[in-house]
């Protein structure tokens, strides 16, 4: 489908984005590059939603299909050793968003060359997917009121699947998630006289253990749920019982009722364990993303297109990871898609300091976008 020179150029775009990673809502260079390329190919380009978002359209009238790529990087020190490694200390594309942007750009170039005979194709280059909710912000600022779409799709590279494999489930794809900060406060004192101080460390340890048991004790075995304590901070010396400890972590679930139960239990456990040790607990619990739930007709359409390409549809289970594309699926029908992108040999996972998008799957991802745009705009 693609000229080999165009594929090589798309890989060069990907490597350039990888060398210059930008965190959520800071993707100024990235969005400038994307907008310039799209404008050059004749797309109608709008900038400014969520600060660094780029929306581009081609064609006229209905039906309207939205194609979304995320563009932000992560605050990770890169350890790939790649020739195109990050040049920005402490920042890297460890989730493949550089590849997602390059795939959609290669597709945009092909769509522009072919033209859109019927309907409208809307490209959404979204900032701040990693925890900051850029999709939510774009929607709040008018994404789907300024640029209404009939259906919307997103693709994520998936190193847990071999190249040539593809997943588009009819319902649950990825979990909802929250974050929590629990501050445990009590009286500190000398390490040799613990009876004169409160059990801040004991409360922190017991809280950490009890929190991670919540899904097993509070949810049905048939209802997925995860509570992970990922940080504990306390103390400053060997011989000092501290007066403060902080626990941080994340919760994951699918059903709304499960989300309510987990939040209530987190608050109850933290309060009870702190009280039992003579301490108090301050709890900051924030729900971030809803669950990513595909619409069955759109997922079926994506599977049909993938089959036309010869991709092997793998009906694997959902992931407890989360994705802010969920906000878009809450507004319009659509589907979130996984494209197999595993590497031979060492195959670092998403968010690893050694992760690097597999360039070999870039043409397949772009072709999937082009074919999906063709099919969806036929009405």
C-alpha positions as CSV (number, residue, x, y, z in Angstrom):
1,X,0.0,0.0,0.0
2,X,2.8,2.4,0.8
3,X,5.8,3.6,-1.1
4,X,8.9,2.3,0.6
5,X,10.4,5.8,0.7
6,X,7.3,7.0,2.5
7,X,7.7,4.1,5.0
8,X,11.3,5.1,5.6
9,X,10.3,8.7,6.1
10,X,7.6,7.7,8.6
11,X,10.2,5.7,10.6
12,X,12.4,8.8,10.5
13,X,9.5,10.9,11.9
14,X,9.1,8.3,14.7
15,X,12.8,8.4,15.5
16,X,12.8,12.2,15.6
17,X,9.8,12.2,18.0
18,X,11.6,9.6,20.1
19,X,14.7,11.8,20.3
20,X,12.6,14.7,21.5
21,X,10.0,13.4,24.0
22,X,7.6,15.8,25.6
23,X,5.4,15.2,28.7
24,X,1.7,15.7,28.9
25,X,0.5,19.1,27.9
26,X,4.1,20.1,27.0
27,X,4.1,18.5,23.5
28,X,4.8,21.9,21.7
29,X,7.5,20.7,19.3
30,X,5.6,17.5,18.6
31,X,2.3,19.2,17.7
32,X,4.2,21.8,15.6
33,X,5.7,19.0,13.6
34,X,2.4,17.1,13.2
35,X,0.5,20.2,12.2
36,X,3.1,21.2,9.6
37,X,3.1,17.8,7.9
38,X,-0.7,17.7,7.8
39,X,-1.0,21.2,6.5
40,X,1.4,20.3,3.7
41,X,-0.7,17.4,2.6
42,X,-3.9,19.5,2.4
43,X,-5.6,18.6,5.7
44,X,-7.7,21.3,7.4
45,X,-5.8,21.7,10.7
46,X,-7.0,23.0,14.0
47,X,-4.7,23.5,17.0
48,X,-5.1,24.4,20.6
49,X,-7.5,21.9,22.2
50,X,-6.0,20.8,25.5
51,X,-3.2,23.3,24.6
52,X,-1.1,21.0,22.4
53,X,-3.8,18.9,20.7
54,X,-4.1,18.8,16.9
55,X,-7.3,18.0,15.0
56,X,-7.3,17.7,11.2
57,X,-10.1,16.9,8.7
58,X,-10.5,15.9,5.1
59,X,-13.7,15.4,3.2
60,X,-17.2,16.7,3.7
61,X,-20.4,15.6,5.3
62,X,-21.4,12.3,6.9
63,X,-20.5,9.8,8.0
64,X,-17.6,11.1,10.0
65,X,-14.9,8.8,11.5
66,X,-12.4,9.9,14.1
67,X,-8.9,8.3,14.3
68,X,-6.9,9.1,17.4
69,X,-3.2,8.9,18.3
70,X,-1.7,9.9,21.6
71,X,1.6,11.9,21.5
72,X,3.0,12.3,25.0
73,X,6.1,10.7,26.6
74,X,6.9,9.5,30.1
75,X,9.2,10.8,32.9
76,X,11.6,7.9,32.6
77,X,15.4,7.8,32.1
78,X,15.9,5.9,28.8
79,X,18.1,2.8,28.8
80,X,17.6,1.4,25.3
81,X,21.0,2.4,23.9
82,X,19.3,3.1,20.6
83,X,20.8,5.4,18.1
84,X,17.6,7.5,18.2
85,X,17.5,7.5,22.1
86,X,16.0,10.4,23.9
87,X,18.1,13.5,24.0
88,X,16.1,14.9,26.9
89,X,17.3,13.7,30.3
90,X,14.6,12.0,32.4
91,X,12.0,11.8,29.5
92,X,11.4,9.1,27.0
93,X,8.8,7.5,24.7
94,X,8.4,4.3,26.8
95,X,4.9,3.5,25.6
96,X,5.1,3.8,21.8
97,X,3.2,7.1,21.4
98,X,5.9,8.2,19.0
99,X,5.0,5.1,16.9
100,X,1.3,5.8,17.2
101,X,1.8,9.4,15.9
102,X,4.0,8.2,13.0
103,X,1.4,5.5,12.1
104,X,-1.4,8.0,11.9
105,X,0.8,10.5,10.0
106,X,1.7,7.8,7.4
107,X,-2.0,7.0,7.0
108,X,-2.8,10.7,6.7
109,X,-0.4,11.1,3.9
110,X,-2.0,8.2,2.0
111,X,-5.5,9.3,2.7
112,X,-4.6,12.8,1.3
113,X,-3.1,11.2,-1.8
114,X,-6.2,9.1,-2.5
115,X,-8.7,11.7,-1.4
116,X,-11.9,11.2,0.6
117,X,-14.7,10.5,-1.8
118,X,-17.5,10.2,0.8
119,X,-17.9,11.4,4.4
120,X,-15.2,13.0,6.6
121,X,-12.0,11.7,8.2
122,X,-11.1,13.4,11.4
123,X,-7.6,12.9,12.9
124,X,-7.1,13.5,16.6
125,X,-3.6,13.8,17.9
126,X,-4.1,13.9,21.6
127,X,-1.8,15.1,24.3
128,X,-1.4,13.9,27.9
129,X,-2.7,10.3,27.8
130,X,-0.4,9.2,30.6
131,X,-2.5,9.9,33.8
132,X,-3.3,13.5,33.0
133,X,-6.5,12.8,31.0
134,X,-5.8,14.8,27.8
135,X,-8.8,13.1,26.1
136,X,-11.1,14.4,28.9
137,X,-9.6,17.9,28.5
138,X,-10.0,17.9,24.7
139,X,-13.7,16.9,25.1
140,X,-14.3,19.5,27.8
141,X,-12.9,22.1,25.5
142,X,-15.2,21.1,22.6
143,X,-13.6,18.3,20.7
144,X,-16.9,16.6,19.7
145,X,-19.0,19.7,19.6
146,X,-16.6,21.5,17.2
147,X,-15.7,18.2,15.4
148,X,-18.6,15.8,15.7
149,X,-17.9,12.2,14.8
150,X,-20.1,9.2,14.3
151,X,-17.5,6.7,15.6
152,X,-14.0,6.9,16.9
153,X,-11.1,4.5,17.0
154,X,-7.7,4.3,18.7
155,X,-4.8,1.9,18.2
156,X,-2.1,0.9,20.8
157,X,0.9,-1.2,20.0
158,X,0.9,-4.3,22.2
159,X,4.3,-5.9,22.9
160,X,2.4,-8.9,24.6
161,X,1.3,-10.0,21.1
162,X,3.3,-11.1,18.1
163,X,3.3,-8.9,15.0
164,X,0.5,-9.9,12.8
165,X,-1.9,-10.3,15.7
166,X,-4.7,-8.0,16.5
167,X,-7.3,-7.5,19.3
168,X,-10.7,-5.7,19.2
169,X,-13.0,-7.0,22.0
170,X,-16.7,-6.3,21.8
171,X,-16.8,-4.9,25.3
172,X,-14.2,-4.6,28.1
173,X,-10.7,-3.6,26.8
174,X,-9.0,-1.8,29.7
175,X,-9.9,-1.0,33.3
176,X,-10.9,2.1,35.2
177,X,-8.3,3.5,37.6
178,X,-7.8,5.7,40.6
179,X,-4.8,6.9,42.6
180,X,-4.6,7.4,46.4
181,X,-2.4,9.2,48.9
182,X,-2.7,8.1,52.5
183,X,-0.9,10.2,55.1
184,X,-0.6,8.5,58.5
185,X,0.1,10.9,61.4
186,X,1.1,10.1,65.0
187,X,3.5,11.0,67.8
188,X,7.2,10.3,67.0
189,X,9.9,9.5,69.5
190,X,13.1,7.6,70.3
191,X,13.6,4.2,68.7
192,X,14.7,2.8,72.0
193,X,11.4,3.8,73.7
194,X,8.7,3.0,71.2
195,X,6.0,2.9,73.9
196,X,6.4,6.7,74.1
197,X,5.4,7.1,70.5
198,X,2.6,6.0,68.2
199,X,2.8,3.2,65.7
200,X,3.2,5.1,62.5
201,X,5.4,2.5,60.8
202,X,3.3,-0.4,62.1
203,X,0.1,1.4,60.8
204,X,1.8,1.9,57.4
205,X,2.9,-1.7,57.1
206,X,-0.5,-3.1,58.1
207,X,-2.3,-0.7,55.9
208,X,-0.2,-1.6,52.9
209,X,-0.8,-5.3,53.4
210,X,-4.6,-4.9,54.0
211,X,-5.2,-2.6,51.1
212,X,-3.8,-5.2,48.6
213,X,-6.2,-7.8,50.0
214,X,-9.3,-5.7,49.3
215,X,-10.2,-7.2,45.9
216,X,-10.0,-10.8,47.2
217,X,-12.2,-10.1,50.3
218,X,-14.6,-7.4,49.0
219,X,-15.3,-8.4,45.4
220,X,-16.7,-11.5,43.8
221,X,-14.1,-13.8,42.4
222,X,-15.7,-13.2,39.0
223,X,-15.2,-9.4,39.3
224,X,-11.8,-8.2,38.4
225,X,-10.1,-5.7,40.7
226,X,-6.6,-4.6,41.7
227,X,-5.2,-2.5,44.5
228,X,-1.5,-1.9,44.4
229,X,0.5,0.1,47.0
230,X,3.4,1.4,44.9
231,X,5.1,3.9,47.4
232,X,5.8,4.0,51.1
233,X,7.8,7.0,52.5
234,X,8.6,7.4,56.2
235,X,11.5,7.9,58.6
236,X,14.8,9.7,58.5
237,X,17.1,7.8,61.0
238,X,17.8,4.4,62.5
239,X,16.9,5.5,66.0
240,X,13.8,7.7,65.4
241,X,10.2,6.5,65.4
242,X,8.7,8.8,62.8
243,X,5.6,10.9,63.2
244,X,4.5,10.6,59.6
245,X,4.2,8.0,56.8
246,X,2.8,8.3,53.3
247,X,1.5,5.5,51.2
248,X,0.6,5.9,47.5
249,X,-0.8,3.5,44.9
250,X,-3.5,2.7,42.4
251,X,-6.7,0.8,42.1
252,X,-8.2,-0.8,39.0
253,X,-11.7,-2.2,38.2
254,X,-14.3,-2.5,35.5
255,X,-17.9,-2.3,37.0
256,X,-19.1,0.9,38.6
257,X,-20.2,-1.0,41.7
258,X,-16.7,-2.5,42.1
259,X,-15.2,1.0,41.9
260,X,-17.5,2.2,44.7
261,X,-16.7,-0.9,46.9
262,X,-12.9,-0.5,46.4
263,X,-13.0,3.2,47.3
264,X,-15.1,2.6,50.4
265,X,-12.8,-0.2,51.6
266,X,-9.6,1.8,51.0
267,X,-11.0,4.6,53.2
268,X,-12.2,2.1,55.9
269,X,-8.9,0.1,56.0
270,X,-6.6,3.1,56.2
271,X,-8.7,4.7,59.0
272,X,-9.0,1.5,61.0
273,X,-5.3,0.5,60.8
274,X,-4.2,4.0,61.7
275,X,-6.6,4.2,64.6
276,X,-5.5,0.8,65.9
277,X,-2.0,2.2,66.3
278,X,-3.0,5.4,67.9
279,X,-2.7,7.4,64.7
280,X,-4.9,9.3,62.3
281,X,-5.2,8.9,58.5
282,X,-5.7,11.6,55.9
283,X,-6.9,10.0,52.6
284,X,-6.8,11.6,49.2
285,X,-8.6,9.3,46.7
286,X,-8.9,10.4,43.1
287,X,-10.7,8.6,40.4
288,X,-8.8,9.3,37.1
289,X,-10.1,7.2,34.1
290,X,-13.3,5.2,33.5
291,X,-13.1,1.7,32.0
292,X,-12.4,1.5,28.3
293,X,-15.5,-0.3,26.8
294,X,-15.7,-0.9,23.1
295,X,-19.0,-0.7,21.1
296,X,-19.6,-4.2,19.6
297,X,-20.4,-3.0,16.0
298,X,-17.3,-0.8,15.8
299,X,-15.1,-3.6,17.2
300,X,-16.6,-6.0,14.6
301,X,-15.9,-3.5,11.9
302,X,-12.2,-3.2,13.0
303,X,-11.9,-7.0,13.1
304,X,-13.3,-7.2,9.5
305,X,-10.8,-4.7,8.3
306,X,-7.9,-6.5,10.1
307,X,-9.0,-9.8,8.5
308,X,-8.9,-8.2,5.1
309,X,-5.2,-7.3,5.8
310,X,-4.5,-10.9,6.9
311,X,-4.1,-10.0,10.6
312,X,-4.8,-12.8,13.1
313,X,-7.6,-11.7,15.4
314,X,-6.8,-12.8,18.9
315,X,-9.7,-12.7,21.4
316,X,-7.6,-12.3,24.5
317,X,-8.9,-11.1,27.8
318,X,-9.0,-7.4,28.8
319,X,-6.1,-5.6,30.5
320,X,-6.2,-4.1,34.0
321,X,-4.1,-1.2,32.6
322,X,-6.0,2.0,31.8
323,X,-6.4,4.4,28.9
324,X,-8.0,7.8,28.7
325,X,-9.5,7.0,25.3
326,X,-12.2,5.7,27.6
327,X,-13.5,9.3,27.8
328,X,-14.0,9.4,24.0
329,X,-15.8,6.1,24.1
330,X,-18.1,7.5,26.7
331,X,-19.2,10.2,24.3
332,X,-19.5,8.3,20.9
333,X,-19.4,4.7,19.7
334,X,-16.0,3.3,18.9
335,X,-13.3,0.8,19.6
336,X,-9.9,0.7,21.1
337,X,-7.6,-1.7,19.3
338,X,-4.3,-3.5,20.1
339,X,-1.8,-4.2,17.4
340,X,0.8,-6.9,18.1
341,X,4.2,-5.4,18.3
342,X,6.5,-7.9,20.2
343,X,10.2,-8.0,19.4
344,X,12.2,-11.2,18.9
345,X,14.5,-11.9,21.8
346,X,14.4,-9.4,24.6
347,X,11.0,-7.8,24.5
348,X,10.7,-5.0,27.1
349,X,7.1,-4.2,28.1
350,X,5.3,-0.8,28.0
351,X,6.7,1.8,30.4
352,X,10.1,0.0,30.7
353,X,13.2,2.1,30.4
354,X,14.3,-0.3,27.7
355,X,11.1,-0.2,25.7
356,X,11.3,1.0,22.1
357,X,8.4,0.9,19.6
358,X,8.8,-1.8,17.0
359,X,9.2,0.0,13.6
360,X,8.4,-3.3,11.8
361,X,4.7,-2.9,12.6
362,X,4.4,0.8,11.7
363,X,3.2,0.1,8.1
364,X,0.6,-2.4,9.3
365,X,-0.8,0.1,11.8
366,X,-1.0,2.8,9.1
367,X,-2.6,0.5,6.6
368,X,-5.2,-0.5,9.3
369,X,-6.0,3.2,9.7
370,X,-6.4,3.8,5.9
371,X,-8.6,0.8,5.4
372,X,-10.7,1.6,8.4
373,X,-11.2,5.1,7.2
374,X,-12.3,3.8,3.8
375,X,-14.8,1.4,5.2
376,X,-16.2,3.6,7.9
377,X,-16.8,6.6,5.6
378,X,-18.9,4.4,3.2
379,X,-21.7,4.7,5.7
